Amino acid sequence: MSTELPPVAPEVLAEAVENLTARLRKKLDDATAGCAAAAVREADGSVTFRFGEDALVTLRPGAAGTVTEAGQATCTCLLAPRCLHRAAALGAAPLADAAPPEPEPDTTAGSGPTAAAEPAEPGGSAAAASATAAAADAASASVSVSEERADPAEPVPALTAAQRGAAAALWHAAAEALEAGVTAGGAVVQAELLRAAHTARLAGLPRAEAAALRVVRGLRAARERRTAHRLGDLTGSFRELLHTAGALASGAADPALTGTSRRAYTAGGSLRVQGLCREPVLSATGYGGVVTHLLAPDGSRYSLSDVRPGGLARARGAGRASVALGGATLDHAGLARGGLRIVGATVSAEGRLGAGRGVKATPLPGAPWTDGPAAGLFARPAAEAVAALLAAPADAADTETALIGCDVVVVGPAGDHLLVREARPHAPLLRLLPAHPHPELPHTENLRRIASYPGLRLRVLGRPELGRAATLRPVAVGPVPGDPYTLRLPAQWLGRADLGYERLQGEHFPPPDAAAPAPEPGPAPASDAPDPLADSPLWRVRRLLETGVAGGRRAVAETARGTASLAAYGPLRRAGLTGAADLAAALAAEADRRPRDAFGRLADPSPDGYAWAWLAAATHLAAAERSLVAASWTATPSAATSAAP
């Protein structure tokens, strides 16, 4: 079993690589490859790496378990600290979040409507992981450098020259990384991105920095061939980074695009909330915990989270951790099926509840999903709820974490997912995927057991995956009221089971002698749900973009040569997707445009033109795919396929 390495601050790694000579940089990728397997955990908590007889690298993480200073990484060789050994050891360790989490400042009851601030929860999403972890990773930025405003209507100051310069530097580093691709995006390219990301943090651009860290983590996962890596996720990370950096560097972007590194809390007065469910949070950077979703009588949504270093063990145990809010005497398991009356509440813009000295909370009895505001979640068709999420701005805080409810009928397993049909006339097939794929969490096992009961009716509360056709990641399930062939949960569960913490057993399902209801009249169920994204010729554009991410500019240029490139975009034009065809053709042509002077040197070595062409095609594709996703929740396959702009 390999030793778990302490996370390393991005700026520490960037500085170590920058200090290497050009000759040593060429050797860095090979030196880093075998470091993790050779690491040894010492009794004092440090981690050592042996490089031959004369070089021993030691990483001594701080109290938070992270290497945040250059002096915490030492080497015994003569070239230290500008040595290859030290840079390789730092490069083998996982990237830490940009800044260690800070406690939320306390607020007293008599302090008035002042804002308390909490750092964004650290995180780092793996492919197919829960969107909560992904949102946590997206928010994992640095310390705040500007005052948070309690009034959202107050004008935000324009970008400063330093911010525009930092964004321009980050754009250039991202463009070079895109031009290199995964094949050439080794430690040196990643270090340039990290250095630019650090500059962005100092300039007060936490959103751009977080996007850069996601790209670096994606490049690492791709080069290390991790099983959780998805090329599509890395492509999306590049699109977000280039869009954010490019817009900020232009100086014409909305200043709100800078993002916030600390979550602003404002006075929320008195609140009464009921628990909906809880789910584990597990990030790629070693954080774990729980988030409990809450609902107010007016339908407003809130959440209370407890995420700290500790990984899987922390995520599993936090489900019964005490609720740290206003002295409330219950745990997250009780809150998920109970309620709270909160006095002096502090609430973030995303609905997260803060805990300060001025907050007082009193437990309330819970209510089933059939009563109160929770019943409204299941009264709205899923297609309408998803359409509202897709219509929201792409950078809206809650589009990737919002939960929707629906009643479904189990159809059966299909590959790695469970097929269900919403219990409405003419409803499409939906795919259910685990909210988190980690084998030690019960999501996958629970879905597998549900799949063995075709015809079972159940109530699902889950998170729609907006990047896939008609796909839902269930967080909790419950019985359909009044239906004989549904779940039979214990009374103390109050009509729902949290799929990330509770394991469904045979006693929770209808007995073997219970007959499943006859299928409704209509077409026979398909072996899998139709996928307009896969059936649309837009896959040709997606493949071109992913080819650029994997193989770099040279791989895209190869597609522009010969007659095959002209035929590749014919299906797009015949389907009416002329915009996608034109942008793809322009990208391939720009990738192959390498003018040289009389001496054979590149006349235009800048990667900017190629990066802009790639970003234009990627942005158009993202908009087209969102249209197809919206159609997949409502329309027939033929109508959904023709819904792209």
N, C-alpha and C positions, 0 to 999 in steps of 0.2 A: 504494500500500500504506500503510495507516494505521500510525502510530507505536504501538509497544507501550507502554502506560502502566504506571508502577510501582504495585504494590499499595499501598493506603492502610489504615492501622490503623483499625478501626471507631470508636474513641473520638475520633480526630482529625477524622473526617468529622462525627460527631455534634456535637462542640463547634463546628465551623464553621457548621453549620446552626442550632444553638441561638443563636448570636450574631447571627443575621440579624433584622432587624425584620419585622413581620408583612407589610409591603408587599413587601419583597424575597423573602420566602418564597413568595409567590404567583407570582413570576417564576422561581423556581429550576428547575422542570422544563424550561421552555423554554430557559433559559440552558445547562442541562447537555446538552441534546440534541445540539448540534453541536460540543461541545468535543473529543471524541476525534478527529474528522477534522481539526481544526485544530492538533493537537499536533505539536511539532517536537522531535526529539531533538538535543540540543547535544553538542558535542565532549567536554565534561566529564562527560557522563552524565546531566545534568539534562534535564528536559522542560519546555518553555515553551508557553504558550497566549497568543495575542494577542487582546485584546478592544478593538477600536478603536485609536486612536492613543495613548491615555494609560494604558492598563492592560495590563500584562504579568504573567501569573502564572507562577511558576517552582516546579517540584517538584524537590527535591533529595533523592533517597532515600539512606538510610544504606548501610553496608557490605553489609548483607544484601539490598539492592535494594528496600527497603520504606520508605515514609514513615511513621515511627512517632512523630514529634513535630510539634507545631504549627509550630515554627520552620522546619521543612523545606518549608513551603508559604508562599510570599510573593507579594505583589501590589504593584505600583507605584502603584495608585490612592490617592486621598486617604482613602477609607473603610477601607482595609486596617488590620487583618486582619478587620474585620467587614463585608466586602464580598461582593457577589454573585459577582464573578469568581472569587474564591478558593474559595468553597463549590462553585461549578459545576465547576471543574477537579477538585477532590477527589472530587466525586460522579461524575464521568465515569470515574475510575480504578477498577479492580477492588478488591474488598474483600480485605484481607490477613487471614491467620489471626490469631487473637486475640493470640498471642505468638510471637515468632520462635523457631525450634527451638533447643534447647540441647543440647550434647553430653552423652552419658551419662556420669555420674561413673565414674571408674575404680575397680575393686575389685581388691585384691591377694589372693593365695592365702592369706595368713595372717590375713586380716581377719575370718574367721569368717562365719557365715551372715547377714551384713548385706544389706540390700536396696539395690540400685542402681536409679536411676530414669531413665527416658528419656521425653522428651516424646512425646506422641502424634504420629504422622506427619501433617503438614499435608496437606490435600486439599480437594476440592470437586467433587462429582460432577455431571456433566452427564447429561441424560436418556439412557437406554440405554447409559451408560458402564459400565465394569466395576464389579462390586460391591466390588472392592478399593478403587477410588478413592472409592466411596461410603462405605465404612467409614472410610477415611482422613479424609474430610470430616467424618463424624460424630464422629470423635475429635479434630478440630482445635480444641482448646480453649485455655485460657490457662495461665499459670504456676500451679504448685500453691501453695495457701495453707495447706495442712494436711499433716501428716506422713503418708506412705503406710504402711500396716500390712502386714507380711509375713505375718501369720497371719490368714487370712480368717475364722476362727472368733471372733476377738476382737471384742467388741461395738463398734459404731460410735456415736459420740456423737450425741445428738439435735440437731436443727436449732436454730440460734441465732435470736434475734429478728431479727438483721440479715439472716440468710438468708431467713427467712420474709417480711420486708419487701421484700427484693430480688425474691423470687419473685412477690409480689403486684404489685409495680410492673411486672414483666415480663408477668404475666398481663394487666394492664390495657392495656399497650401492644399486646400480641398481639390482644386482643379488639377494640381500635380498628382495628388493621390489617385484621382479618377483616371488620369492619363496613364498612370502606372498600372492600375488594376490590382487584383489580388496577387497575381503571379509576381509582380515586381514591387508590391506594397509591403516591403519588409520593415525591419525595425527603424531604419533611417527615415523612410517616408512617414512612418507612424510618429516618430519623434518630432518631425517638422509640424505635423498636425497638432501634437500635444503642446509644442511651444507656442503655436499660434492660438490654441485654445486658452492657454494660460494668460496670454496677452489680452484676449477677449474678456477673461474673467476680471483682470485688473481694470479694464476699461468699463466694466459694468454691463457686460453682454452675456448674462448667464444662459439664455436660451441657445445662443450660438455655441457657447462652450459645451453645453450638454449634448448638442447635436454632434459636435466633433468627437466627443468621447464615445458616443454610440458607434460612430464610423470606425474608430480605432478598435473598439472591442469586436466589431463585426469583422474587420480585417484579420484580427488575431484568430477568431474562431474559424474563419475560412481557411487560413493558412495552416492551422493545426488540425483541420479536417474533423472538427467536433461534430458529434452526431446531431446536436441541437441546431447547428447552423443551417440557415436558409438563405440562399442567394437573393431571393426576393426581399427579405428583411434588410439586407445590406444595401440593396438598390434603393429601397425606401429611405434608408438613413442618409445615403448620399444625396437624394433629392431634397430632403429636409435641410441638410447642411448647406447645400449650394443655394437653395432658395433663401434661407435666412441670412447667410453671409452676403449674398449678392444684393438683396434688398436693402440691408443695412449699409453696405458700402456705397450704394447709390446716393444716400442721403435723403431720398424721397420716400422712404418707408415710414409707416406708422411707428412712432417711437415706442408704442406698446410691444413691438416685435422684439425689443430687447429682452423681454421676459422678466421674471422676478425670481431671485434666488432664495428669498425668505417669504414664507406665506403670511400675508397680512391678516390679522384678526381684528374684527371690529365688534363693538358691543351689540349683542343680539337680544338683549332684554331677557324676558322669561320665555321658555320654550317647554312644550310638552311633546315628547317623541315616543314612538313605538318601534320596537326592534323588528326588522325584516329577516335578516340572516347574518351570518358571519362567514368569512372565508380566509384561508391562510394566505400570507404574502411571503414569497420566497424570491429573492433577487440573486442575480449572478455575482454580486459583489459581497456576498456573505451576510446579508441582512435577512432577517426573518421576523415574522410577527403575524398579526391578525388585524383585519378591518371589519367592523360591525356596521352594517347599513341600517339607517333609521329613517323613519317617516313621520312627518308632523301631520296634525289633523287637516291642514289645508293642502296636503299633498307635497309640500316642500321636502326635499331629500337632504339628509345629513349623514355623516359618517364619523366614527370614532376609531382611531387606529392606534396600534401599539407595535411599532417596528423598530427593532434594535439589532445590533450585531449578534450573530448566533446561528445563522443559517437554518438548516432543516430542523434541528432540535428546537430552536426558538419558535419556528413557525408551527410545529406540532403542539408545543406546550402552551403557546400563547392563547389558544382557544379557550382555556379556562383560567387565564391570568386575570387578576383583579382589574376592574375598570378604574383608571386613574382620572377621575373627574369629580370634583366637588365632594369628596368623601363618600361617594356612593358605595354601599356595601353589597356589591354583586360583581360577578365576573362577566367576561364577554359571552360565555354560554348563556348565562341568565339574561343578559341584556338583549341578546338576539331574539329571545322569546318573551321579553318583558318590556319595560318602558322606563322613562325618566321624566321627572319634572325638574327643569333646570332654571335656576335664578341667577342672573348676572352672566348669562352665557356669552362666550366669545366665539365668533363664527368667521371662517374664511370665505372668500368668494366662491370656492368650490363646495362649500357646505361642510367643511371639516370643523369639528368642535374642538375648541382649545381648553386647556386646563390651567387655571390660575387660582390664586388665593381668593379672589373675589367670586369664584364660581361655586355655587351650592347645588347639589343634585340629590333628589329623593327618588328611590325606586318606586315604580308603579307596576301593577299587574299587567301582564301581556294580553294580546288579543290574537286570535287566529287570522289567517289571510282572508277569511270570508267576511270579516267585520272591519268597520272603520275605513280609513283611507287606503289600506292595502288592497281592498276589494277592487278599487278603481284601476289598479295596475293590470288586472286580468280582464277588465271589461273592454279595454281598447284593443282593437286588432293589432297584431304584431307588426303588420306592414305599415300601419300609420305611425307607430312608435319609431320604427327604423327610418321611415321617410323624414321624420322630424329631426332625427340625429344626423342624417345625411345632408339635410338642408342647412344645418348649423355651419358656421365657419370652420374651415379645416383645422384651425388651431384652437378651437374651443376647448376649454379645460375638461369638460365632462363627456365629450363625444366618445372617447375610448373607454370610459369607465361606467357609463350609465347602464342601469339594469332595466330590463323589460320583462313583463310577465305574459304568459299565454298558457292555455290548456291544449294539450297535444294527445295524440293517439300513437302508440308505438307501432312502427312498421317492422323494424328488424335491423340487424347489423348490416353494414356495408363497408367493407374495408376497415379503416381506422376510425370510423365514426358510426353513430347511431342515427337511423332514419326515423323521423316522426312526421306526422301531419297535423297541422293545427286543426283543432276541433271546430272548424267553421266550414260552411259550404264552399266548395271550389278552392279550398286552400292549397297552396303548394307544399311539396315535401321540404322539410327542413333537416339540416344536418346538426347533430349535437356532438360537440367535441369536448374533451376534458378541459375544465377551466385551468388546470395546471397538470402537465403530463408527468410530473415526478412520480416514480413508482412507489415511493414511500408515503405518498398522499393518496387517499382513497377515491379520488375523482374517477380514475379510469376503471377501477374495480366496480364501483357503483354503476357506471354506465353499462358495463358489460353484463351485470346482473339484470338491469332493467331491460336490456336488449333481448333477454331470454323469455320475455313475456309479450309476444306480439298481441296487439289489441288492447294492451294496458292503457288506461287513461290516467294522466297525471298532470298536475299543475307545475309549471316550470318557471323559475325566476332566474334569468341568466343575462349574459352580456353578449350582444350581437357583435360578431366580428365583421367590421365594416369593409374589410379588404377581401372578403370571400363571399361567394354567392350563398344566400339563405343559410347562414351558419350561426349557431348560437352556442355559447359556452355556459352551461347551466351551473349556477352556484348553489341553488337549493331547489328541492322538489317537495311536492305535497299531494295529497289526494284531491280528486275532483269532487266537490260536494254533490252528494246524492247519487253518485255513480257506483254500481255494485262491483265493477271490475276495475278497481283502483288500489292505491296503496292503503295499507292498514297500519298506521303508525301508532306508537304508544301515546297515551293521553298527555303525558308530561312533555312530549315533543311539540305540543300545541299545533299539530297539523302541518309540520314541515321538517325536513331533514337537511342539514347542512352537508353537502356532498364532500366538502373538504375536511370534515371532522368526524362525521358519523358514517358508519358502514351499514348499508342495508343488508338485512338477512332474509332468509326464506320466510320467516314469520311476518315480515312486513309486506308481503305480496299476497295476492289471492291464493287460496288453497288449491291443490292440484285438481280437485274435482269441480272447481268453478270454471264454467265455460266462458270463453272470451266472446264478446258480442260479435255478431255477424258483420262483416265489412259493409260499408255503405255502398249503394249502387254507384257504378261509375267505372272508369278504366282500371284495369289491374295495376297494382303498384309496381313501379319500375324497380329494377335491381339497384338503382342509385338515383339520387335526385339530379335533375338536369342542372348543368353548370353553364350558364351563358358566358361566363368569363372564359372557360376553356373552349367552348364552341365558337366563340367570336374570332374572326381573323386578327383581332388585336394582339393575339399571342405572338404574332410576328414582330410587332414593335417591342413587346415585353422581352422577347428573346434577344433582340438587338441590344436593348439597354442592359440586360443582364450579361450579355457577351462582353460589353464594354467594362462592366464592373469586374468581371472575372479575369478577362485577358487584357484589359487596357485598350488604349487607342489603336494599337497595332491590330488587335483582333477585329475591331469594328471596321478598320480600313480594308481588311481582306474581303469584307462583304460588299464593298463598293466596286470591286474589280470583276470584270467579265460580264456576261449576259445574265447570270443568275440573279444579280441584284435587281434588274428590271422586272423579272418575273416574280420576285419575292413580294412585291407590293401590289401586284395585280389584283389579288383577292381583296385587299383593303379598298381599292378604288371601286371594284365591282360591288362591294357591300355598302358603298356610299361614304366610306371613311377616308375621304380624300385628304382631309387635314392631317390625319395620322400618317398616311402614306407620304405626303410631302415632307413632314417633319422627319420621318425616318430616313427618307432619301437624302435630305439635307444633312442629317447627322453623319451618315455614311460618307458623303462627299467631303464634309469638313474633316472627318478623321483621316481621309486619304490625301488631304491638301497639305503638302509639306514642301513649300517652295524653297529652293536653294540658290545660293549665289554662285558666282563663277568659280569659287574655290570649293564648292561642295558643302558649304556650311548652311545650316538652316537660316533662311532669311527671316522667318517669323517663328522663333522657338516657343513663344508664349502659348500655354494651353488654354487661354481664356476663350478663344473662339470655339474650340471643341467642347469645353465645359458648358458654354451657353447653349450650343446646339443640343447637347445631351439633356440639359435641364428643360429646354422647351419641349422636347419629345416626351420626357418623363412627366412633366406637368400635364400635358394634354392627355397622356395615357391614364394618369390618376383620375382626372375628371371623367373620362369615358368609362372607366371601370366602376366609378361610384354610381354612374347612371345604370349600369348593368346590374350592380348589386341591388339597387332600389327596385328594379324591375323583377329581380329574381324572387322577391318576397311577395309579389302580387300577380305577375303576369304568367301566361303560358310560355313554354320555352321559345316558341317562335317569336312571340311578341317581345320577350326579354332580350333575345339576341339582336333585335332591330332597334333597341332602345338607346344604343350608344349614340352620342352626338357625332 
